[in-house]
Amino acid sequence: MSVPLAGAGLRVLHLGKFYPPASGGMEAHVQTLARAQAELGAQVEVVCANHSVDGAGTSHEFHGKSPTREDWDGPVRVVRLGRAASVARMDVMPDLPRVLRRALARGVDVLHLHTPNPSMLLALDVVPRLPPVFVTHHSDVIRQRVAGALFRPFEALLYARALRVLATSEAYVPGSPLLRAFRSKVRALPLGIDLSPYLQPSPEALRAEAHWRAEAAGAPLWLMVGRLVYYKGLFTALEALARVPGRLVVVGQGPLEAQGRERARALGVEGRVTWAGYLPPDALAGAYRAATALWFPSNARSEAYGLSQVEAMASGLPVLNTAIPHSGVPWVSRHEETGLTVPVGDAAALAVAARRLVDEPALAKRLGQMARERAVAEFRHEVMAARSLTLYAEALGRPVPTADSAPQVAPRAAAGGV
């Protein structure tokens, strides 16, 4: 007799900002969660903004009007709303009211909003009756203080209507005024990813690993992954590189790249920096396998979690991160357990931590092994999806899915190997 799927019959509508191939942590999370919930039997739809004028590329910077289009990502229906304009990170999407009405009319058991997401949030605020609302609070608005203050009442209005507010980690809650205001309905749903590309690398990933090892030429290879924006700590990484041997591979694009190149020249390290831009998944997986450590020197609570840490950990790679107060970053990769944690903005401390890994290979090996174990235990996408369905069921007063209905991971995936 077959075991019923945990999400059988549940109709879930996710409202995201964008959706892959658009880049970004929230975008990747929405896709991963939607697919994994569908694998557990839920009927899943995603409504988001269309990042691209022509359907190509990964950037979600506004480069002109885009059309509304619908496609399918496996079993997940994806409606990408055309953008007419983007003002102060708020996307103007004329089709949003019509598309939202149609999606709700198809029947929704759970409406799951991912924030910060001002356009979607405002649209929901004016809908008089909504299905049960769940909100994943990915991060506070940190830098845009004026806009954040003006927008806060609208956030509070929807959060008050939500059945549950989901934080990406318990560590983030005490430092968030919005989450503290709704503490009684806040629950933790740690982000997870599909670990298989890192636990079981493809032939293309192994070829990429060989390429990156050749690039390093026997020296330490330091890796930094993420959009080149203010809170990623790019300049801290460049200053640390001036104090350690090896090459830094910067994976990502963003508005600070030109300034970063200038800083590298000023520090005399431009010959030891590879500006890799966006890397396809196999090339990135190979880079993780070849690297000595992931550098994750983020400097603000805008960085609430850091999924690239999980990718590195699943690859058996130690993480050098920062002790951002009330952020999930040092919770994801723990000091002296899966990596080393240094003070925020301290290039000298980052360099000292990097040198420890070079000078103490046994430490680097132990941290890498424990990183992989923690990734498998805590950050698999199947675990995240099962937890999400449990949170839905508890809040809705439905039977809670049992462990028997959750997917099992093959032992070889859990063991892995570098």
C-alpha positions in Angstrom: 0.0 0.0 0.0 1.5 3.4 -1.1 2.0 6.2 1.4 0.1 9.4 0.5 2.2 12.4 -0.3 2.4 14.9 2.5 1.0 17.8 0.4 -1.6 15.8 -1.5 -4.4 18.1 -2.7 -3.0 21.3 -1.0 -3.2 24.3 -3.3 -0.3 26.8 -2.7 0.1 30.1 -4.4 3.6 31.7 -3.9 4.1 35.4 -4.6 7.7 36.2 -5.2 9.6 39.1 -6.7 11.2 37.3 -9.6 11.8 33.7 -10.6 14.8 31.9 -12.2 16.5 32.3 -14.5 16.5 35.6 -12.7 19.4 35.5 -10.2 19.1 36.0 -6.4 18.7 34.2 -3.2 15.0 34.8 -2.8 14.4 33.8 -6.4 16.3 30.6 -6.0 14.5 29.8 -2.7 11.0 30.3 -4.2 11.8 28.0 -7.0 13.3 25.4 -4.8 10.4 25.5 -2.3 7.8 25.4 -5.0 9.3 22.5 -6.8 9.9 20.5 -3.6 6.3 21.1 -2.4 5.0 19.9 -5.8 7.1 16.8 -5.4 5.3 16.2 -2.1 1.9 16.4 -3.9 0.9 20.0 -3.6 -0.6 22.0 -6.5 1.8 24.9 -6.7 1.6 28.2 -8.6 4.0 31.2 -8.5 3.2 34.7 -9.5 6.1 37.1 -9.9 7.5 39.9 -12.0 9.0 39.2 -15.4 12.6 40.2 -15.0 13.4 40.2 -18.7 12.3 42.0 -21.8 13.0 39.0 -24.1 13.0 36.1 -21.6 16.8 35.9 -21.6 19.5 36.8 -19.0 19.6 36.6 -15.3 19.6 40.3 -14.2 16.5 41.8 -12.7 17.5 45.4 -13.2 14.9 47.3 -15.1 15.9 47.7 -18.8 12.6 48.4 -20.3 9.0 47.1 -20.4 8.6 43.4 -20.3 5.5 41.3 -21.3 3.3 39.1 -19.1 3.8 35.5 -19.9 3.0 32.1 -18.4 5.1 29.0 -18.4 5.7 25.8 -16.4 8.7 24.8 -14.4 8.0 21.1 -14.3 4.8 20.8 -12.3 4.9 24.4 -11.1 2.8 27.0 -13.0 4.7 30.3 -13.2 3.0 33.5 -14.2 5.6 36.3 -14.9 4.0 39.7 -14.8 5.1 42.4 -17.3 6.8 45.4 -15.8 5.9 48.9 -17.1 8.4 50.6 -14.8 10.4 50.2 -11.6 10.6 53.1 -9.1 12.6 52.8 -5.9 12.7 49.0 -6.2 8.9 48.9 -6.6 7.8 47.3 -9.8 4.8 48.7 -11.7 2.9 45.7 -13.1 -0.5 46.7 -14.7 -1.6 43.0 -15.0 -1.1 42.2 -11.3 -4.7 42.8 -10.1 -6.2 40.8 -13.0 -3.7 37.9 -12.6 -4.1 37.8 -8.8 -7.9 37.6 -9.1 -7.6 34.8 -11.6 -5.1 32.9 -9.4 -7.3 33.2 -6.3 -10.4 32.2 -8.3 -8.7 28.9 -9.2 -8.8 28.0 -5.5 -6.0 28.6 -3.0 -5.5 26.9 0.4 -2.3 28.8 1.2 -1.2 32.1 -0.1 2.6 32.4 0.6 4.2 35.8 0.2 7.9 36.3 0.1 9.2 39.7 1.4 10.6 42.3 1.0 8.3 42.6 -1.9 6.5 46.0 -2.0 4.5 45.5 -5.2 2.9 42.2 -4.2 2.4 43.3 -0.6 0.5 46.5 -1.5 -1.6 44.5 -4.0 -2.6 42.1 -1.1 -3.3 44.9 1.3 -6.2 46.1 -0.9 -7.8 42.7 -1.3 -10.7 42.5 1.2 -10.7 38.7 1.6 -7.7 36.5 1.3 -7.1 32.8 1.8 -4.8 31.9 4.7 -1.7 34.0 4.3 1.9 32.9 5.2 4.8 35.3 4.9 8.4 34.4 4.6 10.3 37.4 5.9 13.6 37.1 4.1 15.2 40.2 5.5 14.4 43.6 7.0 14.8 46.7 4.8 18.1 48.1 6.1 19.7 50.6 3.9 16.6 52.3 2.3 15.6 53.8 5.7 13.2 56.5 4.4 11.5 54.2 2.0 11.4 51.5 4.7 9.8 53.8 7.3 7.2 54.9 4.8 6.4 51.4 3.8 6.3 49.9 7.3 2.6 50.5 8.0 1.7 48.6 4.9 3.9 45.7 5.9 2.4 45.7 9.4 -1.1 45.7 7.9 -0.5 42.5 6.0 1.6 40.8 8.7 -1.3 41.4 11.0 -3.6 39.5 8.6 -1.1 36.7 8.1 -1.7 33.3 9.8 2.1 32.7 10.2 5.2 34.8 9.6 8.2 32.6 8.8 11.7 33.7 9.6 14.6 32.1 7.8 16.3 31.5 11.2 15.5 32.0 14.9 18.6 34.1 15.1 17.1 36.8 12.9 14.0 37.4 15.0 15.4 39.4 18.0 17.0 42.1 15.8 13.9 42.7 13.6 11.3 45.2 14.9 8.7 43.8 12.5 9.2 40.2 13.5 9.3 41.1 17.2 5.9 43.0 16.8 4.3 39.7 15.6 6.4 37.3 17.7 3.4 35.1 18.6 2.9 34.1 15.0 6.6 33.8 14.0 8.0 30.4 13.2 11.4 29.4 11.8 11.7 27.8 8.3 15.4 27.5 7.5 16.1 27.7 3.8 17.2 24.6 2.0 18.5 23.8 -1.5 18.9 20.7 -3.7 22.2 19.4 -2.6 22.7 16.8 -5.3 24.8 18.9 -7.6 27.3 19.4 -4.8 27.1 15.9 -3.3 27.1 14.1 -6.6 28.9 16.4 -9.1 28.4 16.1 -12.8 31.2 15.4 -15.2 31.0 19.0 -16.3 31.5 20.1 -12.6 34.5 17.8 -12.3 36.0 19.4 -15.5 35.3 22.8 -14.0 37.1 21.8 -10.8 40.2 20.9 -12.8 40.0 24.2 -14.6 39.8 26.2 -11.3 42.7 24.1 -9.7 44.8 25.0 -12.8 43.8 28.6 -12.3 45.1 28.5 -8.8 48.4 27.0 -9.8 48.9 25.3 -6.4 48.2 28.5 -4.4 45.1 28.9 -2.1 41.9 29.5 -4.1 39.5 31.8 -2.2 35.9 32.0 -3.5 33.3 34.8 -3.0 29.8 34.3 -4.4 27.0 36.8 -4.6 25.7 40.0 -6.2 28.2 42.8 -5.9 26.2 45.1 -3.7 27.0 47.1 -0.6 26.3 44.5 2.1 28.4 41.6 0.5 31.7 43.0 1.9 33.6 43.0 -1.4 36.0 45.6 -0.3 36.7 43.8 2.9 37.6 40.7 0.9 40.0 42.6 -1.4 41.7 44.2 1.6 42.1 40.7 3.2 43.5 39.3 0.0 46.3 41.9 0.2 47.4 40.1 3.4 47.3 36.5 2.3 48.6 34.4 -0.5 46.4 32.9 -3.2 43.8 34.0 -5.8 40.3 35.3 -5.1 37.6 34.3 -7.6 34.6 36.7 -7.4 31.5 35.1 -8.7 28.7 37.5 -9.3 27.7 40.8 -11.0 26.4 44.1 -9.6 26.8 47.8 -9.3 30.0 47.7 -7.3 32.1 45.7 -9.8 33.8 48.8 -11.4 34.6 50.2 -7.9 35.8 46.8 -6.8 38.2 46.6 -9.8 39.6 50.1 -8.9 40.0 49.0 -5.3 41.9 45.9 -6.3 44.3 48.0 -8.4 44.8 50.4 -5.6 45.7 47.5 -3.2 48.0 45.9 -5.8 46.0 42.7 -6.0 44.4 43.1 -9.4 46.6 40.3 -10.8 45.2 37.9 -8.1 41.5 38.5 -8.6 39.4 36.7 -11.2 36.1 38.6 -11.9 34.1 35.5 -13.0 30.7 37.2 -13.4 27.8 34.8 -13.5 28.8 31.2 -13.6 26.6 28.4 -14.8 25.7 25.8 -12.1 28.2 23.2 -13.1 31.1 25.7 -13.3 30.1 27.1 -9.9 30.0 23.6 -8.4 33.4 22.9 -9.7 34.7 26.2 -8.2 33.4 25.2 -4.8 35.2 21.8 -5.0 38.5 23.4 -6.1 38.5 26.3 -3.5 40.3 26.4 -0.2 37.4 28.3 1.5 34.3 30.4 0.8 34.7 34.0 1.9 31.4 35.4 3.1 32.3 38.8 4.6 28.8 40.4 4.5 28.4 43.4 6.7 24.7 44.1 7.3 21.5 42.4 8.3 20.3 42.8 4.7 22.3 39.5 4.5 19.9 37.4 6.6 21.1 33.9 5.6 23.4 33.3 2.7 22.5 30.3 0.6 25.9 30.2 -1.0 27.2 29.2 2.4 25.0 26.1 2.1 26.3 25.3 -1.4 29.8 25.6 -0.1 29.1 23.4 2.9 27.5 20.7 0.8 30.7 20.7 -1.3 32.8 20.1 1.8 34.2 23.6 1.8 34.9 25.6 5.0 33.2 29.0 5.3 34.7 32.2 6.5 31.8 34.4 7.5 31.0 37.3 9.7 29.3 37.8 13.1 26.5 40.0 11.9 24.3 40.7 14.9 20.9 39.2 14.7 21.5 37.6 11.3 21.2 33.9 10.4 24.6 34.1 8.6 26.8 32.8 11.6 24.0 30.3 12.4 24.1 28.7 9.0 27.9 28.1 9.2 29.0 27.9 12.8 32.3 29.1 14.2 34.9 26.3 14.7 32.3 23.8 13.6 31.8 24.3 9.8 34.1 27.3 9.3 35.4 30.4 11.1 33.5 33.5 12.0 35.2 36.9 12.2 34.0 40.4 13.2 32.1 42.4 10.6 34.2 44.6 8.3 37.5 43.3 9.8 39.8 42.5 6.9 42.7 41.7 9.1 40.6 39.1 11.0 39.4 37.6 7.8 43.0 37.3 6.6 44.1 35.6 9.9 41.2 33.1 9.5 42.2 32.4 6.0 45.9 31.8 7.0 44.7 29.4 9.7 43.2 27.1 7.0 46.4 27.3 5.0 48.7 26.6 8.0 46.4 24.0 9.6 45.3 21.6 6.8 43.8 19.2 9.4 41.6 22.0 10.7 40.5 22.8 7.1 39.6 19.1 6.5 37.7 18.8 9.7 35.6 21.9 9.1 34.9 20.8 5.5 33.7 17.4 6.7 31.4 18.9 9.4 30.1 21.4 6.9 29.0 18.7 4.6 27.3 16.8 7.5 25.4 19.9 8.6 24.3 20.7 5.1 22.9 17.2 4.7 21.2 17.2 8.1 19.6 20.7 8.0 19.6 22.3 4.6 18.2 19.7 2.1 15.3 21.0 0.1 13.2 18.0 1.0 13.6 18.8 4.7 12.6 22.4 4.0 9.5 21.4 2.0 8.4 18.9 4.6 8.8 21.5 7.4 6.8 24.1 5.3 3.9 21.6 4.9 4.0 20.9 8.6 3.8 24.6 9.4 0.9 25.0 7.0 -1.0 22.1 8.6 -0.5 23.2 12.1 -1.7 26.7 11.4 -4.7 25.5 9.3 -5.7 22.9 11.9 -5.1 20.0 9.5 -3.5 16.7 10.1 0.3 17.1 10.4 2.2 15.2 7.7 4.1 12.2 9.2 7.7 11.3 8.8 6.6 8.4 6.6 5.2 10.8 4.0 8.5 12.7 3.7 10.9 11.7 0.9 14.0 9.8 1.9 17.5 10.6 0.8 19.7 7.8 -0.6 22.6 7.0 1.7 25.1 7.7 -1.0 23.8 11.3 -1.3 24.2 11.8 2.5 27.7 10.4 2.4 29.0 12.3 -0.6 32.7 12.7 -1.1 35.2 15.3 -2.4 
